[in-house]
């Protein structure tokens, strides 16, 4: 492999890694945005308790 081929291969590999990082960051940003939009939930969780007995 010539120096030119090695340089090209190295540059292609770096670009590939950079693209993967960008895609992963974009994915994380979309997940964060979706999470932020879904909370607080419009319907709070239901909590059931036994009634407190009245004192006479």
Secondary structure, 3 states (H helix, E strand, C coil): CCHHHHHHHHHHHHHHHHHHHHHHHHHHHHHHHHHHHHCCCCCCCCCCCCCCCCCC
